[in-house]
Amino acid sequence: MDLDGTVVRLKVDWRAVRRKLEGLLGPLPPDKTVFEWLSKVEKEGEVKEALRLIEHAEKEGLRSAQLDWEVVELLKDLRRRGAVLALVSMQAKNVVDEALEKMGLKEEFEVIVTRDQSLKREEQLREALSKVGWGDVLFIGDRDEDLEAAAKIGIPAIKARVVDGSIKRELRKLLRKLSKFS
């Protein structure tokens, strides 16, 4: 599953981040996410500077993150019932670690893949699946790009968000399904 937007909402002003990145690197293509674009930048120094800028914004956003404690409890329930949880995130590893620690979820995820390993969602998903297996899996993300990446590698995915409560509905459905098999 994805982190920002799905499990927690980091309060990052992505428009401001995008403007700063454009000041650093020039115009960003409007049809690409920041990370899709950065994965194609050839100058390593520019990419590192851009990621440093983004990480700073994410850490600021984490300070006022929207946490939903019911989501936390639902994820813990899934784990207690035997679900293997893996997390993929476009956030930096230390931001992910801090967010999970803040929510008390650090120990609930068996695998965590961040942008430190890849700026491409498909690669992140492949990395996570190489560790947990390709069996009975479901990816949960909050963006259309998440669903597209999952489809490209042939795994089912659903869109769910913390801000509208749809993540809670989807996690409850998964818990009901697990209960049928217990």
C-alpha atoms as an extended CHARMM CRD file, in Angstrom:
* protein
*
       182  EXT
         1         1  MET       CA              0.0000000000        0.0000000000        0.0000000000  PROA      1               0.0000000000
         2         2  ASP       CA              0.9310000000        3.6260000000       -0.4620000000  PROA      2               0.0000000000
         3         3  LEU       CA              1.5660000000        5.9870000000        2.4510000000  PROA      3               0.0000000000
         4         4  ASP       CA              0.8230000000        9.6610000000        1.7300000000  PROA      4               0.0000000000
         5         5  GLY       CA             -2.8050000000       10.1560000000        0.8330000000  PROA      5               0.0000000000
         6         6  THR       CA             -3.6870000000        6.5370000000        1.5500000000  PROA      6               0.0000000000
         7         7  VAL       CA             -2.6900000000        5.8590000000        5.1740000000  PROA      7               0.0000000000
         8         8  VAL       CA             -1.8430000000        9.3910000000        6.2780000000  PROA      8               0.0000000000
         9         9  ARG       CA             -2.0610000000       12.8280000000        4.7150000000  PROA      9               0.0000000000
        10        10  LEU       CA              1.1870000000       14.7370000000        4.8720000000  PROA      10              0.0000000000
        11        11  LYS       CA              0.3560000000       18.4220000000        4.5960000000  PROA      11              0.0000000000
        12        12  VAL       CA              2.7800000000       19.2250000000        1.7970000000  PROA      12              0.0000000000
        13        13  ASP       CA              2.0910000000       22.1760000000       -0.4640000000  PROA      13              0.0000000000
        14        14  TRP       CA              2.9930000000       20.3570000000       -3.6830000000  PROA      14              0.0000000000
        15        15  ARG       CA              2.3000000000       23.4260000000       -5.8200000000  PROA      15              0.0000000000
        16        16  ALA       CA              4.9040000000       25.3960000000       -3.8730000000  PROA      16              0.0000000000
        17        17  VAL       CA              7.3190000000       22.4600000000       -4.1250000000  PROA      17              0.0000000000
        18        18  ARG       CA              6.7420000000       22.2900000000       -7.8640000000  PROA      18              0.0000000000
        19        19  ARG       CA              7.4410000000       26.0450000000       -8.2200000000  PROA      19              0.0000000000
        20        20  LYS       CA             10.7060000000       25.6720000000       -6.2710000000  PROA      20              0.0000000000
        21        21  LEU       CA             11.7070000000       22.7110000000       -8.4230000000  PROA      21              0.0000000000
        22        22  GLU       CA             10.9730000000       24.6650000000      -11.5700000000  PROA      22              0.0000000000
        23        23  GLY       CA             13.1720000000       27.4610000000      -10.2340000000  PROA      23              0.0000000000
        24        24  LEU       CA             15.9360000000       24.9120000000       -9.7780000000  PROA      24              0.0000000000
        25        25  LEU       CA             15.4710000000       22.7440000000      -12.8640000000  PROA      25              0.0000000000
        26        26  GLY       CA             13.2840000000       24.6360000000      -15.3110000000  PROA      26              0.0000000000
        27        27  PRO       CA              9.6900000000       23.9280000000      -16.3610000000  PROA      27              0.0000000000
        28        28  LEU       CA              8.2120000000       20.5910000000      -15.3490000000  PROA      28              0.0000000000
        29        29  PRO       CA              5.9510000000       18.8230000000      -17.8450000000  PROA      29              0.0000000000
        30        30  PRO       CA              2.3480000000       19.3570000000      -16.6550000000  PROA      30              0.0000000000
        31        31  ASP       CA              1.3840000000       15.7680000000      -17.5050000000  PROA      31              0.0000000000
        32        32  LYS       CA              4.1090000000       14.1800000000      -15.3240000000  PROA      32              0.0000000000
        33        33  THR       CA              4.3790000000       13.7710000000      -11.5880000000  PROA      33              0.0000000000
        34        34  VAL       CA              7.4230000000       15.3220000000       -9.9640000000  PROA      34              0.0000000000
        35        35  PHE       CA              8.9280000000       11.8730000000       -9.4180000000  PROA      35              0.0000000000
        36        36  GLU       CA              8.3040000000       10.6850000000      -12.9860000000  PROA      36              0.0000000000
        37        37  TRP       CA             10.0830000000       13.7860000000      -14.1660000000  PROA      37              0.0000000000
        38        38  LEU       CA             12.9790000000       13.4330000000      -11.7030000000  PROA      38              0.0000000000
        39        39  SER       CA             13.5310000000        9.8320000000      -12.7750000000  PROA      39              0.0000000000
        40        40  LYS       CA             14.4640000000       11.1920000000      -16.2080000000  PROA      40              0.0000000000
        41        41  VAL       CA             16.7900000000       14.0300000000      -15.0820000000  PROA      41              0.0000000000
        42        42  GLU       CA             20.3250000000       13.0720000000      -16.0340000000  PROA      42              0.0000000000
        43        43  LYS       CA             22.3420000000       15.3500000000      -13.7500000000  PROA      43              0.0000000000
        44        44  GLU       CA             22.7320000000       13.5100000000      -10.4480000000  PROA      44              0.0000000000
        45        45  GLY       CA             23.5280000000       16.7030000000       -8.5270000000  PROA      45              0.0000000000
        46        46  GLU       CA             20.2880000000       18.3110000000       -9.6680000000  PROA      46              0.0000000000
        47        47  VAL       CA             18.2760000000       15.2500000000       -8.6750000000  PROA      47              0.0000000000
        48        48  LYS       CA             19.8920000000       15.1800000000       -5.2110000000  PROA      48              0.0000000000
        49        49  GLU       CA             19.1790000000       18.8730000000       -4.6830000000  PROA      49              0.0000000000
        50        50  ALA       CA             15.5800000000       18.4230000000       -5.8280000000  PROA      50              0.0000000000
        51        51  LEU       CA             15.0790000000       15.4400000000       -3.5110000000  PROA      51              0.0000000000
        52        52  ARG       CA             16.5870000000       17.3900000000       -0.6160000000  PROA      52              0.0000000000
        53        53  LEU       CA             14.1060000000       20.2080000000       -1.2640000000  PROA      53              0.0000000000
        54        54  ILE       CA             11.2020000000       17.7300000000       -1.4320000000  PROA      54              0.0000000000
        55        55  GLU       CA             12.3050000000       15.9340000000        1.7360000000  PROA      55              0.0000000000
        56        56  HSD       CA             12.3930000000       19.2400000000        3.6150000000  PROA      56              0.0000000000
        57        57  ALA       CA              8.7980000000       19.9530000000        2.5150000000  PROA      57              0.0000000000
        58        58  GLU       CA              7.7240000000       16.4340000000        3.5150000000  PROA      58              0.0000000000
        59        59  LYS       CA              9.2360000000       16.7920000000        6.9950000000  PROA      59              0.0000000000
        60        60  GLU       CA              7.3880000000       20.0890000000        7.3940000000  PROA      60              0.0000000000
        61        61  GLY       CA              4.1890000000       18.3830000000        6.1820000000  PROA      61              0.0000000000
        62        62  LEU       CA              4.6500000000       15.5530000000        8.6490000000  PROA      62              0.0000000000
        63        63  ARG       CA              4.5200000000       17.9920000000       11.5540000000  PROA      63              0.0000000000
        64        64  SER       CA              0.8720000000       18.7510000000       10.7920000000  PROA      64              0.0000000000
        65        65  ALA       CA             -0.0070000000       15.4260000000        9.1780000000  PROA      65              0.0000000000
        66        66  GLN       CA             -3.6130000000       14.2860000000        9.2360000000  PROA      66              0.0000000000
        67        67  LEU       CA             -3.6110000000       11.0570000000       11.2290000000  PROA      67              0.0000000000
        68        68  ASP       CA             -6.6400000000        8.8090000000       11.4370000000  PROA      68              0.0000000000
        69        69  TRP       CA             -6.3080000000        6.5000000000       14.4130000000  PROA      69              0.0000000000
        70        70  GLU       CA             -9.0870000000        4.2350000000       13.1390000000  PROA      70              0.0000000000
        71        71  VAL       CA             -6.9530000000        3.5390000000       10.0430000000  PROA      71              0.0000000000
        72        72  VAL       CA             -4.0630000000        2.6670000000       12.3600000000  PROA      72              0.0000000000
        73        73  GLU       CA             -6.2300000000        0.2010000000       14.3080000000  PROA      73              0.0000000000
        74        74  LEU       CA             -7.6290000000       -1.3640000000       11.1190000000  PROA      74              0.0000000000
        75        75  LEU       CA             -4.1000000000       -1.9540000000        9.8080000000  PROA      75              0.0000000000
        76        76  LYS       CA             -3.0850000000       -3.5080000000       13.1260000000  PROA      76              0.0000000000
        77        77  ASP       CA             -6.1870000000       -5.7410000000       12.9670000000  PROA      77              0.0000000000
        78        78  LEU       CA             -5.2210000000       -6.8820000000        9.4610000000  PROA      78              0.0000000000
        79        79  ARG       CA             -1.7640000000       -7.7920000000       10.7340000000  PROA      79              0.0000000000
        80        80  ARG       CA             -3.1620000000       -9.6560000000       13.7570000000  PROA      80              0.0000000000
        81        81  ARG       CA             -5.3440000000      -11.6790000000       11.3840000000  PROA      81              0.0000000000
        82        82  GLY       CA             -2.3360000000      -12.7670000000        9.3620000000  PROA      82              0.0000000000
        83        83  ALA       CA             -2.1800000000      -10.2410000000        6.5340000000  PROA      83              0.0000000000
        84        84  VAL       CA              1.2930000000       -9.3780000000        5.3150000000  PROA      84              0.0000000000
        85        85  LEU       CA              1.6000000000       -5.6210000000        4.9360000000  PROA      85              0.0000000000
        86        86  ALA       CA              4.0620000000       -3.9590000000        2.5890000000  PROA      86              0.0000000000
        87        87  LEU       CA              4.4290000000       -0.2370000000        2.0530000000  PROA      87              0.0000000000
        88        88  VAL       CA              5.6610000000        1.5790000000       -1.0400000000  PROA      88              0.0000000000
        89        89  SER       CA              6.1220000000        5.3130000000       -0.9280000000  PROA      89              0.0000000000
        90        90  MET       CA              7.4590000000        8.2000000000       -2.9540000000  PROA      90              0.0000000000
        91        91  GLN       CA              8.5180000000        9.7640000000        0.3330000000  PROA      91              0.0000000000
        92        92  ALA       CA             12.0900000000        9.5880000000        1.6340000000  PROA      92              0.0000000000
        93        93  LYS       CA             12.8870000000        6.6470000000        3.9200000000  PROA      93              0.0000000000
        94        94  ASN       CA             13.4480000000        8.7950000000        6.9880000000  PROA      94              0.0000000000
        95        95  VAL       CA             10.1210000000       10.5940000000        6.4160000000  PROA      95              0.0000000000
        96        96  VAL       CA              8.3310000000        7.2420000000        6.0660000000  PROA      96              0.0000000000
        97        97  ASP       CA             10.0280000000        5.8900000000        9.1820000000  PROA      97              0.0000000000
        98        98  GLU       CA              9.0720000000        8.9890000000       11.1670000000  PROA      98              0.0000000000
        99        99  ALA       CA              5.4560000000        8.8650000000        9.9450000000  PROA      99              0.0000000000
       100       100  LEU       CA              5.1060000000        5.1630000000       10.8150000000  PROA      100             0.0000000000
       101       101  GLU       CA              6.7160000000        5.7310000000       14.1970000000  PROA      101             0.0000000000
       102       102  LYS       CA              4.3170000000        8.6110000000       14.8950000000  PROA      102             0.0000000000
       103       103  MET       CA              1.3760000000        6.3230000000       14.0950000000  PROA      103             0.0000000000
       104       104  GLY       CA              2.7320000000        3.2940000000       15.9450000000  PROA      104             0.0000000000
       105       105  LEU       CA              2.8450000000        1.2950000000       12.6950000000  PROA      105             0.0000000000
       106       106  LYS       CA              6.5880000000        0.8490000000       12.1810000000  PROA      106             0.0000000000
       107       107  GLU       CA              6.5110000000       -2.8200000000       13.1910000000  PROA      107             0.0000000000
       108       108  GLU       CA              3.3490000000       -3.6440000000       11.2390000000  PROA      108             0.0000000000
       109       109  PHE       CA              4.9240000000       -3.4760000000        7.7670000000  PROA      109             0.0000000000
       110       110  GLU       CA              7.1340000000       -6.3820000000        6.7920000000  PROA      110             0.0000000000
       111       111  VAL       CA              8.5070000000       -4.5620000000        3.7630000000  PROA      111             0.0000000000
       112       112  ILE       CA              9.0010000000       -0.8510000000        3.1590000000  PROA      112             0.0000000000
       113       113  VAL       CA             10.1550000000        0.4770000000       -0.2150000000  PROA      113             0.0000000000
       114       114  THR       CA             10.7300000000        4.2130000000       -0.6110000000  PROA      114             0.0000000000
       115       115  ARG       CA             11.9420000000        6.5960000000       -3.2670000000  PROA      115             0.0000000000
       116       116  ASP       CA             15.4360000000        5.9990000000       -1.8820000000  PROA      116             0.0000000000
       117       117  GLN       CA             15.2070000000        2.6620000000       -3.7180000000  PROA      117             0.0000000000
       118       118  SER       CA             13.3120000000        3.8640000000       -6.7900000000  PROA      118             0.0000000000
       119       119  LEU       CA             11.4840000000        6.8970000000       -8.1500000000  PROA      119             0.0000000000
       120       120  LYS       CA              9.2350000000        4.6270000000      -10.2150000000  PROA      120             0.0000000000
       121       121  ARG       CA              6.1110000000        3.0810000000       -8.6690000000  PROA      121             0.0000000000
       122       122  GLU       CA              6.2940000000       -0.0330000000      -10.8340000000  PROA      122             0.0000000000
       123       123  GLU       CA              9.8340000000       -0.7460000000       -9.6360000000  PROA      123             0.0000000000
       124       124  GLN       CA              8.7940000000       -0.1200000000       -6.0400000000  PROA      124             0.0000000000
       125       125  LEU       CA              5.9400000000       -2.6070000000       -6.3760000000  PROA      125             0.0000000000
       126       126  ARG       CA              8.2140000000       -5.2200000000       -7.9640000000  PROA      126             0.0000000000
       127       127  GLU       CA             10.7450000000       -4.7590000000       -5.1450000000  PROA      127             0.0000000000
       128       128  ALA       CA              8.0840000000       -5.2010000000       -2.4500000000  PROA      128             0.0000000000
       129       129  LEU       CA              6.5960000000       -8.2360000000       -4.1950000000  PROA      129             0.0000000000
       130       130  SER       CA             10.0200000000       -9.8330000000       -4.5870000000  PROA      130             0.0000000000
       131       131  LYS       CA             10.1530000000       -9.9000000000       -0.7770000000  PROA      131             0.0000000000
       132       132  VAL       CA              6.5630000000      -10.8420000000        0.1290000000  PROA      132             0.0000000000
       133       133  GLY       CA              5.6320000000      -12.9190000000       -2.9070000000  PROA      133             0.0000000000
       134       134  TRP       CA              3.2770000000      -12.4470000000       -5.8000000000  PROA      134             0.0000000000
       135       135  GLY       CA              0.5030000000      -14.6520000000       -4.3760000000  PROA      135             0.0000000000
       136       136  ASP       CA             -2.7170000000      -13.1830000000       -3.0440000000  PROA      136             0.0000000000
       137       137  VAL       CA             -1.9110000000       -9.4580000000       -3.1930000000  PROA      137             0.0000000000
       138       138  LEU       CA             -3.7800000000       -6.1900000000       -3.3970000000  PROA      138             0.0000000000
       139       139  PHE       CA             -2.2280000000       -2.7670000000       -3.7880000000  PROA      139             0.0000000000
       140       140  ILE       CA             -4.0010000000        0.2310000000       -2.2780000000  PROA      140             0.0000000000
       141       141  GLY       CA             -3.0640000000        3.6890000000       -3.5050000000  PROA      141             0.0000000000
       142       142  ASP       CA             -4.6700000000        7.0980000000       -3.6820000000  PROA      142             0.0000000000
       143       143  ARG       CA             -3.7650000000        8.1530000000       -7.2280000000  PROA      143             0.0000000000
       144       144  ASP       CA             -4.6440000000        6.9780000000      -10.7050000000  PROA      144             0.0000000000
       145       145  GLU       CA             -0.8960000000        6.5650000000      -11.3640000000  PROA      145             0.0000000000
       146       146  ASP       CA             -0.7740000000        4.0120000000       -8.5250000000  PROA      146             0.0000000000
       147       147  LEU       CA             -3.5080000000        1.9390000000      -10.1590000000  PROA      147             0.0000000000
       148       148  GLU       CA             -1.8280000000        2.1910000000      -13.5600000000  PROA      148             0.0000000000
       149       149  ALA       CA              1.5130000000        0.9990000000      -12.1610000000  PROA      149             0.0000000000
       150       150  ALA       CA             -0.1590000000       -1.9770000000      -10.5020000000  PROA      150             0.0000000000
       151       151  ALA       CA             -1.9900000000       -2.8540000000      -13.7260000000  PROA      151             0.0000000000
       152       152  LYS       CA              1.2600000000       -2.7210000000      -15.7030000000  PROA      152             0.0000000000
       153       153  ILE       CA              2.7880000000       -5.4200000000      -13.5240000000  PROA      153             0.0000000000
       154       154  GLY       CA             -0.4030000000       -7.4530000000      -13.3260000000  PROA      154             0.0000000000
       155       155  ILE       CA             -1.5690000000       -7.0280000000       -9.7390000000  PROA      155             0.0000000000
       156       156  PRO       CA             -5.0030000000       -5.9230000000       -8.5510000000  PROA      156             0.0000000000
       157       157  ALA       CA             -5.2920000000       -2.4650000000       -7.0390000000  PROA      157             0.0000000000
       158       158  ILE       CA             -7.9040000000       -0.2110000000       -5.5500000000  PROA      158             0.0000000000
       159       159  LYS       CA             -8.0200000000        3.5130000000       -4.9940000000  PROA      159             0.0000000000
       160       160  ALA       CA             -8.6200000000        4.6210000000       -1.4210000000  PROA      160             0.0000000000
       161       161  ARG       CA             -7.8730000000        7.8240000000        0.4100000000  PROA      161             0.0000000000
       162       162  VAL       CA             -7.5980000000        8.8790000000        4.0190000000  PROA      162             0.0000000000
       163       163  VAL       CA             -9.2150000000       12.3060000000        3.4430000000  PROA      163             0.0000000000
       164       164  ASP       CA            -12.5630000000       10.9280000000        2.2720000000  PROA      164             0.0000000000
       165       165  GLY       CA            -12.6070000000        7.8750000000        4.5590000000  PROA      165             0.0000000000
       166       166  SER       CA            -12.5350000000        5.3960000000        1.6800000000  PROA      166             0.0000000000
       167       167  ILE       CA             -9.4060000000        3.7450000000        3.1220000000  PROA      167             0.0000000000
       168       168  LYS       CA            -11.3840000000        2.7780000000        6.2200000000  PROA      168             0.0000000000
       169       169  ARG       CA            -14.1730000000        1.2580000000        4.1270000000  PROA      169             0.0000000000
       170       170  GLU       CA            -11.6780000000       -0.7510000000        2.0760000000  PROA      170             0.0000000000
       171       171  LEU       CA             -9.7370000000       -1.9640000000        5.1260000000  PROA      171             0.0000000000
       172       172  ARG       CA            -13.0140000000       -3.0580000000        6.7890000000  PROA      172             0.0000000000
       173       173  LYS       CA            -13.9010000000       -5.0160000000        3.6260000000  PROA      173             0.0000000000
       174       174  LEU       CA            -10.5180000000       -6.7440000000        3.7340000000  PROA      174             0.0000000000
       175       175  LEU       CA            -11.0090000000       -7.6020000000        7.4050000000  PROA      175             0.0000000000
       176       176  ARG       CA            -14.4300000000       -9.1150000000        6.6240000000  PROA      176             0.0000000000
       177       177  LYS       CA            -12.8790000000      -11.2230000000        3.8560000000  PROA      177             0.0000000000
       178       178  LEU       CA            -10.1400000000      -12.4260000000        6.1840000000  PROA      178             0.0000000000
       179       179  SER       CA            -12.7610000000      -13.2990000000        8.8200000000  PROA      179             0.0000000000
       180       180  LYS       CA            -14.5230000000      -15.5960000000        6.3480000000  PROA      180             0.0000000000
       181       181  PHE       CA            -11.3100000000      -17.6100000000        5.9710000000  PROA      181             0.0000000000
       182       182  SER       CA            -10.5130000000      -17.7850000000        9.7050000000  PROA      182             0.0000000000
